Amino acid sequence: MRTGKEALLTLCSALLLVACSKESPEQPVAAESEVGITTEYEWVAEGTPAGQSTVVRTGDGKVSVESFVHWNNREYTVSSVTQLNADGIPVAQRITGISPFQAPIDETFRYEDGVASWSTAGESGSVRTDDPGFYVATEYAALGWTEFVRAAMQSMDGEVAVLPSGTARVERLTDVDVESPDGPVSLSLYAISGLGFTPAYGWLNEDLELTVLDFSGFMGMFPKGWSPDVLAQLSAVQLEQDAVMVGRMAGELAYVQEGAVIFDNVDVVDVESGALLEDHFVMVEDGKITAISGAVIDVPGAKHIDGTGKSLMPGMWDMHGHFSLSDGVLNIAGGITSVRDIGSVHEQIMELTAKHDSGEVIGPNTYRSGFIDQASPYATGDTVASLEEALERVDFYAENGYMQIKLYSSIDPEWVDDIAERTHGHGMRLSGHIPAFMSAEQAVRAGYDEIQHINMVFLNFLAGDREDTRKQLRFTLYGDEAGKLDLDSQEVADYIALFVEKGTTIDPTAAIFMEQLTHLAGNPNPTFAPVIDHLPPNVARGYYKADMDMRGMV
């Protein structure tokens, strides 16, 4: 699930992904025209400049990268130096920096005398191997796509062993011509699988140099001096190719059931009584449960599924998602049949919903929230410049079938009353972060039906309408000060009573904040600790590093 770090939008993990190519081994491991030169990249987040990366290849196998990426008041600073052997495989690597939530980054890798060893802020290990493979870092691995694809040219099946364990596979999906300052350039989209739960995508040029990265339209990277329009062009193509890949699974795993489905001899979770009904029979028609019986149900033409020794429960809900196509398959596999999307790019979420509803790709029922923020240096997502524009966005979301509006932190507090009135007039709910310089109590009185994130509830007492909660203090102040709050005080009792009176609910996303405040590097992330041994090794490694530096505090 992607919600835990507000996904960090998968930036930190996605950038470390590497791949191999299906091209013929006659191609060179390195492009000679690049030896000893510097390549600069720009980052954007939803069209706004968001940082830069600089890659230097010195010609002796050393690759150095400096990156600074910022978004939504997060800052990711990282430096890496990688030494390649004659075959283009890393034999030494050092990565240092500061994570988006200010935890230190310090990772090393070395292959020497037949032993590969590594150390990160969260774990370390070593393995003896005659073939070093390609080390997959837990952090941003020097834009490692370029080096890995070139090094893997010898692999005819498109697979390559990686360290600490596993294999990676790449597929070349499509080619697109784009305009650069120097004229037309042909880029190829590669899909990398085997290192995580879902494929990762990157655009490489004819020299197999990583050129463009797109993260679901939210964030992207392209060469300095190029037009951001190129990113938008490639993002649309990438989304379609992602749908094709995910659609393959629908063709392989899904089928259309024309008649009734009956589960025989299954234990049924009765959520109303809290009882387990043993050895029952359950009939489903047109996606709805139409009968539950202790006796055999016999309907001509029905498909029967033996449930002996198994339990049947209602599908679960993900109540706070930022959704993508590939997430849908994972949700269904995990028993999640409904998702509240709490703010995505409109065009993408509409297309995603249509593909799920039609059965083109596997996915849950999706209920959409329309995102609105006011233009500012801290803004994110769909921004507006005036109250009139905000009200127009509410109308737009209503016309497109959204169930609620989500406001973000830069919204002018004086706008909330009018936005609430317009939202409620459409029969929608109003939710969101509490705008900076507004208290949660003020937001509830102005018409909030729901507050996203439990920290926003505590900040009512700790920041009120005095602090700029767009800054990182919204992640730290409640950890520093919430323990001093008297939960039995009249002030808190009145606050809770207000929520009851107004019918305002809380979307706590508590796991995010538990992780941030209690997770020490070197220990498994507390949310995933019960299942971490069942995760792919390259996924599990990332859950041993901490978001925040909590040493000496927990």
C-alpha positions as CSV (number, residue, x, y, z in Angstrom):
1,M,0.0,0.0,0.0
2,R,1.3,3.4,-0.8
3,T,-0.4,5.6,1.8
4,G,2.2,5.0,4.6
5,K,4.7,7.7,3.6
6,E,2.1,9.7,1.8
7,A,4.1,7.3,-0.2
8,L,6.9,9.7,-0.4
9,L,5.3,9.1,-3.7
10,T,7.5,6.0,-4.0
11,L,10.3,8.4,-4.9
12,C,13.1,7.1,-2.7
13,S,12.5,3.4,-3.5
14,A,11.6,3.8,-7.2
15,L,14.8,5.7,-8.0
16,L,17.0,2.9,-6.8
17,L,15.4,0.4,-9.2
18,V,17.7,-1.0,-11.9
19,A,17.1,-3.2,-14.9
20,C,18.5,-5.3,-17.6
21,S,17.9,-5.2,-21.4
22,K,16.9,-7.6,-24.0
23,E,19.1,-6.0,-26.6
24,S,21.9,-7.9,-28.3
25,P,25.3,-8.2,-26.6
26,E,27.0,-6.5,-29.6
27,Q,25.9,-3.1,-28.2
28,P,28.6,-1.3,-26.1
29,V,28.5,-1.4,-22.4
30,A,29.0,2.4,-22.3
31,A,28.5,5.1,-24.8
32,E,31.9,6.6,-25.6
33,S,30.3,10.0,-26.2
34,E,29.4,10.2,-22.6
35,V,32.8,9.4,-21.0
36,G,34.1,12.2,-18.9
37,I,31.0,14.4,-19.3
38,T,28.3,15.8,-16.9
39,T,24.6,15.3,-17.4
40,E,22.1,17.6,-15.6
41,Y,18.5,16.8,-14.9
42,E,15.5,18.9,-13.6
43,W,12.7,17.7,-11.3
44,V,9.2,18.9,-11.3
45,A,6.3,18.1,-9.0
46,E,2.9,18.7,-10.6
47,G,4.4,21.2,-13.0
48,T,6.4,23.1,-10.3
49,P,10.2,23.0,-10.2
50,A,11.2,20.5,-7.6
51,G,15.0,20.1,-7.7
52,Q,17.9,18.9,-9.8
53,S,20.3,15.9,-10.2
54,T,23.8,16.0,-11.7
55,V,25.5,12.9,-13.0
56,V,29.3,12.9,-13.7
57,R,31.0,10.0,-15.4
58,T,34.8,10.4,-15.3
59,G,35.7,7.7,-17.8
60,D,37.5,5.5,-15.3
61,G,34.4,3.7,-14.2
62,K,33.4,6.2,-11.5
63,V,29.9,7.7,-11.5
64,S,29.1,10.5,-9.1
65,V,25.6,11.9,-8.5
66,E,24.4,14.9,-6.6
67,S,20.6,15.3,-6.1
68,F,18.3,17.7,-4.3
69,V,14.5,17.1,-4.6
70,H,11.8,18.9,-2.7
71,W,8.0,18.6,-2.7
72,N,5.2,19.3,-0.2
73,N,7.8,20.7,2.4
74,R,9.9,17.5,2.1
75,E,13.6,17.8,1.1
76,Y,15.6,14.9,-0.1
77,T,19.4,15.5,-0.4
78,V,21.6,12.6,-1.6
79,S,25.1,12.1,-2.9
80,S,26.5,8.9,-4.3
81,V,29.8,7.7,-5.8
82,T,29.8,4.3,-7.6
83,Q,32.9,2.5,-8.9
84,L,32.2,0.1,-11.9
85,N,34.4,-2.7,-12.9
86,A,35.4,-3.4,-16.6
87,D,32.0,-5.1,-17.2
88,G,30.1,-2.1,-15.8
89,I,29.1,-3.8,-12.6
90,P,29.3,-1.8,-9.3
91,V,32.1,-3.0,-7.1
92,A,32.0,-0.1,-4.6
93,Q,29.3,2.4,-3.7
94,R,28.8,5.1,-1.1
95,I,25.5,6.9,-0.6
96,T,25.0,9.7,1.9
97,G,22.4,12.4,2.5
98,I,19.3,13.4,4.4
99,S,15.9,11.7,3.9
100,P,12.7,13.7,3.3
101,F,11.9,13.5,7.0
102,Q,15.5,14.3,8.0
103,A,16.8,10.9,8.9
104,P,20.5,10.4,7.9
105,I,21.3,8.3,4.8
106,D,24.5,6.3,5.0
107,E,24.9,3.3,2.7
108,T,28.0,1.4,1.5
109,F,28.6,-1.5,-0.8
110,R,31.8,-3.3,-1.7
111,Y,32.7,-6.4,-3.7
112,E,36.2,-7.6,-3.0
113,D,37.9,-11.0,-3.0
114,G,34.7,-12.8,-3.9
115,V,32.7,-11.3,-1.0
116,A,29.9,-8.8,-1.5
117,S,29.2,-6.7,1.6
118,W,26.8,-3.9,2.3
119,S,25.7,-1.6,5.2
120,T,22.8,0.8,5.5
121,A,21.2,2.8,8.3
122,G,18.9,-0.1,8.9
123,E,20.8,-3.3,8.2
124,S,23.9,-4.9,6.9
125,G,25.0,-8.2,5.4
126,S,27.5,-10.1,3.2
127,V,27.5,-13.0,0.8
128,R,30.3,-14.9,-0.9
129,T,29.8,-15.1,-4.6
130,D,31.8,-15.6,-7.8
131,D,29.4,-13.4,-9.6
132,P,28.9,-10.0,-7.9
133,G,25.6,-9.4,-9.6
134,F,24.3,-5.8,-9.5
135,Y,23.8,-4.3,-6.0
136,V,20.4,-2.8,-5.4
137,A,20.7,0.1,-2.9
138,T,17.9,0.9,-0.4
139,E,18.4,4.6,-1.3
140,Y,18.6,6.5,-4.6
141,A,21.3,4.6,-6.4
142,A,23.0,7.1,-8.6
143,L,20.3,7.0,-11.3
144,G,21.4,3.4,-11.6
145,W,19.2,2.5,-14.6
146,T,21.9,3.6,-17.1
147,E,24.7,1.5,-15.6
148,F,22.5,-1.5,-15.0
149,V,20.9,-1.7,-18.5
150,R,24.3,-1.3,-20.1
151,A,25.9,-3.9,-17.9
152,A,23.2,-6.3,-18.6
153,M,23.5,-6.3,-22.4
154,Q,25.0,-9.8,-22.2
155,S,21.8,-11.2,-20.8
156,M,19.7,-12.6,-23.7
157,D,16.7,-13.4,-21.6
158,G,16.3,-10.0,-20.0
159,E,17.1,-11.2,-16.5
160,V,20.0,-10.5,-14.2
161,A,21.0,-11.5,-10.7
162,V,21.0,-8.7,-8.2
163,L,22.3,-8.3,-4.7
164,P,21.5,-8.8,-1.9
165,S,19.2,-11.4,-3.6
166,G,16.8,-12.0,-6.4
167,T,16.6,-11.2,-10.1
168,A,15.4,-8.3,-12.1
169,R,13.8,-8.4,-15.5
170,V,13.2,-5.6,-18.0
171,E,10.9,-5.4,-21.0
172,R,11.2,-2.8,-23.7
173,L,7.6,-1.6,-24.2
174,T,7.5,1.1,-26.8
175,D,9.4,3.9,-28.5
176,V,8.4,7.6,-28.7
177,D,10.0,10.5,-30.5
178,V,10.2,13.7,-28.5
179,E,11.5,17.2,-29.1
180,S,14.7,18.3,-27.3
181,P,16.6,21.6,-27.6
182,D,18.9,19.8,-30.1
183,G,16.1,18.3,-32.2
184,P,14.1,15.1,-32.2
185,V,15.2,12.3,-29.8
186,S,13.9,8.7,-29.8
187,L,13.2,7.4,-26.3
188,S,12.3,3.9,-25.3
189,L,10.1,2.9,-22.3
190,Y,11.5,0.1,-20.2
191,A,9.5,-1.7,-17.5
192,I,11.4,-3.3,-14.7
193,S,9.9,-6.0,-12.5
194,G,11.2,-8.4,-9.9
195,L,12.4,-5.9,-7.3
196,G,9.1,-4.8,-5.8
197,F,5.4,-5.5,-6.0
198,T,4.8,-3.6,-9.2
199,P,6.8,-2.7,-12.3
200,A,8.8,0.5,-12.4
201,Y,9.2,2.5,-15.6
202,G,12.0,4.6,-17.1
203,W,12.7,6.3,-20.5
204,L,16.1,5.7,-22.0
205,N,17.7,7.1,-25.2
206,E,19.4,5.2,-27.9
207,D,22.7,5.2,-25.9
208,L,20.7,3.5,-23.1
209,E,21.1,6.6,-20.9
210,L,18.3,7.2,-18.5
211,T,16.6,10.3,-19.8
212,V,13.2,10.7,-18.2
213,L,11.4,9.4,-15.1
214,D,7.7,9.8,-14.5
215,F,6.0,9.0,-11.3
216,S,2.3,8.6,-12.2
217,G,2.1,12.2,-13.4
218,F,2.8,13.6,-9.9
219,M,6.6,14.0,-10.2
220,G,9.1,13.6,-12.9
221,M,12.7,14.1,-14.1
222,F,14.0,15.2,-17.5
223,P,17.3,16.7,-18.9
224,K,18.0,20.3,-18.0
225,G,16.8,22.6,-20.7
226,W,14.1,20.3,-22.0
227,S,10.4,21.4,-22.0
228,P,8.2,20.0,-19.3
229,D,5.7,19.2,-22.1
230,V,7.9,16.2,-22.9
231,L,7.2,14.8,-19.5
232,A,3.5,15.3,-20.0
233,Q,3.7,13.6,-23.4
234,L,5.6,10.6,-22.0
235,S,3.4,10.3,-18.9
236,A,0.3,9.7,-21.0
237,V,2.1,7.0,-23.0
238,Q,3.4,5.4,-19.8
239,L,0.0,5.3,-18.3
240,E,-1.4,3.5,-21.3
241,Q,1.5,1.0,-21.3
242,D,1.0,0.4,-17.6
243,A,-2.6,-0.4,-18.3
244,V,-1.6,-2.9,-21.0
245,M,0.8,-4.6,-18.5
246,V,-1.8,-4.7,-15.7
247,G,-4.5,-5.7,-18.3
248,R,-2.5,-8.8,-19.1
249,M,-3.2,-10.1,-15.5
250,A,-6.9,-9.4,-16.0
251,G,-6.8,-11.7,-19.1
252,E,-4.8,-14.3,-17.3
253,L,-6.4,-14.3,-13.8
254,A,-10.0,-12.9,-14.2
255,Y,-13.1,-14.3,-15.8
256,V,-16.7,-13.2,-16.3
257,Q,-19.2,-15.1,-14.2
258,E,-22.6,-15.0,-15.9
259,G,-24.7,-16.7,-13.3
260,A,-24.7,-17.2,-9.5
261,V,-21.7,-18.2,-7.4
262,I,-22.3,-20.4,-4.4
263,F,-19.7,-20.9,-1.6
264,D,-20.3,-24.3,0.0
265,N,-19.5,-25.3,3.6
266,V,-17.8,-22.0,4.4
267,D,-17.5,-20.2,7.7
268,V,-19.1,-16.8,7.4
269,V,-18.1,-13.7,9.4
270,D,-21.4,-12.0,10.6
271,V,-20.2,-8.5,11.2
272,E,-23.5,-7.4,12.7
273,S,-23.6,-10.0,15.5
274,G,-19.8,-10.6,15.8
275,A,-20.4,-14.3,15.4
276,L,-18.8,-16.9,13.1
277,L,-21.4,-18.9,11.2
278,E,-19.9,-22.3,10.6
279,D,-20.4,-24.5,7.6
280,H,-22.8,-22.2,5.8
281,F,-23.7,-21.7,2.1
282,V,-23.5,-18.2,0.5
283,M,-24.8,-17.2,-2.9
284,V,-23.6,-14.2,-4.8
285,E,-25.4,-12.7,-7.8
286,D,-24.3,-9.7,-9.8
287,G,-21.7,-8.9,-7.3
288,K,-24.1,-8.9,-4.3
289,I,-24.7,-11.5,-1.6
290,T,-28.3,-12.7,-2.1
291,A,-28.5,-15.6,0.3
292,I,-26.8,-17.0,3.4
293,S,-28.1,-20.3,4.7
294,G,-27.2,-23.2,6.9
295,A,-28.8,-25.5,4.3
296,V,-27.5,-26.4,0.9
297,I,-28.3,-23.8,-1.8
298,D,-29.0,-25.4,-5.2
299,V,-29.4,-23.1,-8.2
300,P,-29.2,-24.5,-11.8
301,G,-26.1,-23.2,-13.6
302,A,-24.4,-21.8,-10.5
303,K,-20.7,-22.0,-10.1
304,H,-19.8,-23.8,-6.8
305,I,-16.7,-23.0,-4.8
306,D,-15.7,-25.3,-2.0
307,G,-15.1,-23.3,1.2
308,T,-14.5,-26.2,3.6
309,G,-12.1,-25.1,6.3
310,K,-12.1,-21.5,5.1
311,S,-13.8,-18.3,6.3
312,L,-15.7,-15.8,4.2
313,M,-15.6,-12.1,5.2
314,P,-16.7,-8.9,3.6
315,G,-14.2,-7.2,1.4
316,M,-12.1,-4.6,3.2
317,W,-11.8,-0.9,2.5
318,D,-8.7,1.2,2.1
319,M,-10.0,4.5,3.5
320,H,-7.1,6.6,2.5
321,G,-5.5,5.8,-0.8
322,H,-3.6,7.7,-3.5
323,F,-4.2,5.2,-6.2
324,S,-2.5,3.8,-9.3
325,L,-3.4,1.1,-11.8
326,S,-1.0,-1.5,-10.4
327,D,-2.3,-0.9,-6.9
328,G,-5.6,-2.3,-7.9
329,V,-4.3,-5.8,-8.4
330,L,-2.5,-5.7,-5.1
331,N,-5.7,-4.5,-3.4
332,I,-7.8,-7.4,-4.7
333,A,-5.1,-9.9,-3.8
334,G,-5.1,-8.5,-0.3
335,G,-8.9,-8.7,0.1
336,I,-9.5,-4.9,-0.4
337,T,-12.5,-4.5,-2.6
338,S,-13.2,-0.8,-2.1
339,V,-10.8,2.2,-2.0
340,R,-11.4,5.9,-1.1
341,D,-9.0,7.8,-3.3
342,I,-8.1,10.9,-1.2
343,G,-6.7,13.1,-4.0
344,S,-5.2,12.1,-7.3
345,V,-4.7,13.6,-10.8
346,H,-8.3,14.0,-12.1
347,E,-7.6,12.6,-15.6
348,Q,-5.7,9.6,-14.3
349,I,-8.2,8.6,-11.6
350,M,-11.1,8.9,-14.0
351,E,-9.4,6.7,-16.5
352,L,-8.4,4.2,-13.8
353,T,-11.9,4.0,-12.4
354,A,-13.3,3.4,-15.9
355,K,-10.8,0.6,-16.5
356,H,-11.6,-1.1,-13.2
357,D,-15.4,-0.7,-13.7
358,S,-15.2,-2.2,-17.2
359,G,-13.1,-5.1,-16.1
360,E,-10.2,-4.1,-18.4
361,V,-7.9,-4.3,-15.5
362,I,-8.3,-5.9,-12.0
363,G,-9.1,-3.5,-9.3
364,P,-11.5,-2.5,-6.5
365,N,-14.5,-0.1,-6.4
366,T,-13.1,3.4,-6.2
367,Y,-14.7,6.4,-4.5
368,R,-13.1,9.7,-5.4
369,S,-12.3,12.8,-3.4
370,G,-11.5,16.0,-5.3
371,F,-8.3,17.8,-4.3
372,I,-8.1,21.6,-4.0
373,D,-5.2,23.7,-2.7
374,Q,-4.5,27.4,-3.0
375,A,-1.5,28.4,-5.1
376,S,1.5,29.2,-2.8
377,P,5.2,28.1,-2.4
378,Y,3.9,25.2,-0.3
379,A,1.0,24.2,-2.5
380,T,0.6,20.7,-4.0
381,G,-2.0,19.1,-6.3
382,D,-4.8,21.0,-8.0
383,T,-4.2,24.6,-7.1
384,V,-6.5,27.6,-7.5
385,A,-5.8,31.4,-7.2
386,S,-9.1,32.6,-5.8
387,L,-12.2,31.6,-4.0
388,E,-14.2,31.8,-7.2
389,E,-11.8,29.3,-8.8
390,A,-12.1,27.0,-5.7
391,L,-15.9,27.1,-6.0
392,E,-15.7,26.3,-9.7
393,R,-13.5,23.3,-8.9
394,V,-16.1,22.1,-6.4
395,D,-18.7,22.3,-9.2
396,F,-16.4,20.5,-11.5
397,Y,-15.8,17.6,-9.1
398,A,-19.6,17.3,-8.4
399,E,-20.3,17.1,-12.2
400,N,-17.8,14.3,-12.4
401,G,-19.3,12.1,-9.7
402,Y,-16.9,12.8,-6.8
403,M,-18.2,12.0,-3.4
404,Q,-16.3,14.6,-1.4
405,I,-13.8,17.5,-1.5
406,K,-10.4,17.4,0.1
407,L,-8.9,20.8,1.0
408,Y,-5.1,21.1,1.6
409,S,-2.9,23.2,3.8
410,S,-2.5,26.4,1.8
411,I,-6.3,27.1,1.5
412,D,-7.2,30.5,2.9
413,P,-9.2,29.9,6.1
414,E,-11.6,32.6,5.1
415,W,-12.6,30.5,2.1
416,V,-13.7,27.5,4.1
417,D,-17.3,28.6,4.9
418,D,-18.1,29.3,1.3
419,I,-16.4,26.1,0.0
420,A,-18.3,24.1,2.6
421,E,-21.7,25.6,1.6
422,R,-21.0,24.9,-2.1
423,T,-19.8,21.4,-1.3
424,H,-22.8,20.5,0.8
425,G,-25.1,22.0,-1.8
426,H,-23.9,19.3,-4.1
427,G,-24.6,16.6,-1.5
428,M,-20.8,16.0,-1.1
429,R,-18.7,15.9,2.1
430,L,-15.9,18.3,2.9
431,S,-12.7,17.0,4.3
432,G,-9.0,17.7,4.3
433,H,-5.9,18.9,6.1
434,I,-6.5,21.8,8.4
435,P,-5.4,25.0,6.5
436,A,-2.4,26.8,7.9
437,F,-3.3,29.5,10.4
438,M,-6.6,27.8,11.1
439,S,-7.4,25.5,14.1
440,A,-9.2,22.2,13.7
441,E,-12.0,23.6,15.9
442,Q,-12.5,26.5,13.5
443,A,-12.5,24.1,10.5
444,V,-15.2,21.9,12.1
445,R,-17.4,24.9,12.9
446,A,-16.9,26.2,9.3
447,G,-18.2,22.9,7.8
448,Y,-15.6,20.2,7.8
449,D,-17.3,16.8,7.8
450,E,-14.0,14.9,8.2
451,I,-10.3,15.7,9.1
452,Q,-7.5,13.8,7.4
453,H,-4.7,12.6,9.7
454,I,-4.7,12.4,13.5
455,N,-1.8,14.9,13.8
456,M,-4.2,17.6,12.5
457,V,-6.5,16.8,15.4
458,F,-3.8,17.3,18.0
459,L,-2.4,20.4,16.4
460,N,-5.6,22.1,17.4
461,F,-4.1,22.5,20.8
462,L,-0.4,22.6,19.9
463,A,-0.5,25.0,17.0
464,G,-4.0,26.4,16.8
465,D,-4.3,29.2,14.3
466,R,-0.8,30.6,15.2
467,E,1.6,28.3,13.3
468,D,2.3,27.6,9.7
469,T,1.4,23.9,9.6
470,R,2.5,23.6,6.0
471,K,6.0,23.3,7.4
472,Q,7.5,20.1,8.8
473,L,6.5,21.0,12.3
474,R,3.2,19.4,11.5
475,F,5.1,16.1,11.6
476,T,7.2,16.9,14.7
477,L,5.2,19.2,17.0
478,Y,2.7,16.6,18.0
479,G,5.4,14.2,18.8
480,D,7.2,16.7,21.0
481,E,4.2,18.2,22.8
482,A,1.2,15.9,22.6
483,G,2.3,14.0,25.7
484,K,1.8,17.2,27.8
485,L,-1.8,17.5,26.7
486,D,-4.3,16.7,29.5
487,L,-6.8,14.5,27.8
488,D,-9.2,14.7,30.8
489,S,-9.4,18.5,30.7
490,Q,-12.6,20.3,30.0
491,E,-11.0,21.9,26.9
492,V,-10.4,18.4,25.3
493,A,-13.9,17.2,26.4
494,D,-15.5,20.2,24.8
495,Y,-13.5,19.6,21.6
496,I,-14.6,16.0,21.4
497,A,-18.2,17.0,22.1
498,L,-18.0,19.4,19.1
499,F,-17.1,16.6,16.8
500,V,-20.1,14.6,18.1
501,E,-22.4,17.5,17.7
502,K,-21.3,18.3,14.2
503,G,-21.0,14.6,13.1
504,T,-17.4,15.2,12.1
505,T,-15.3,12.1,11.6
506,I,-11.5,11.6,11.7
507,D,-9.5,9.7,9.1
508,P,-6.5,9.1,11.4
509,T,-3.9,7.3,9.2
510,A,-2.4,6.4,12.6
511,A,0.1,3.9,11.2
512,I,2.0,6.7,9.4
513,F,2.6,8.6,12.6
514,M,3.3,5.5,14.7
515,E,6.0,4.6,12.3
516,Q,7.5,8.1,12.3
517,L,7.6,8.4,16.1
518,T,8.5,4.9,17.2
519,H,10.6,3.4,14.4
520,L,14.3,3.2,15.1
521,A,16.6,2.3,12.2
522,G,17.8,-1.3,12.4
523,N,14.4,-2.5,13.7
524,P,11.6,-3.6,11.4
525,N,8.9,-0.9,10.7
526,P,6.3,-1.6,13.4
527,T,3.4,-1.6,10.9
528,F,5.1,-4.3,8.8
529,A,7.0,-6.2,11.5
530,P,4.4,-9.1,11.7
531,V,4.7,-9.9,8.0
532,I,8.2,-8.7,7.1
533,D,9.6,-12.2,6.8
534,H,7.0,-12.9,4.1
535,L,8.0,-9.9,1.9
536,P,10.4,-10.0,-1.0
537,P,13.9,-9.4,0.4
538,N,14.5,-6.2,-1.6
539,V,11.2,-4.8,-0.3
540,A,11.8,-5.9,3.3
541,R,15.2,-4.1,3.4
542,G,13.5,-0.8,3.0
543,Y,11.4,-1.4,6.2
544,Y,14.5,-1.4,8.4
545,K,15.3,2.2,7.7
546,A,13.5,5.0,9.6
547,D,11.7,8.0,8.2
548,M,12.8,10.2,11.1
549,D,15.9,10.2,13.3
550,M,14.4,9.1,16.6
551,R,17.6,8.0,18.3
552,G,17.6,9.0,21.9
553,M,13.9,9.9,21.8
554,V,12.1,6.5,22.0
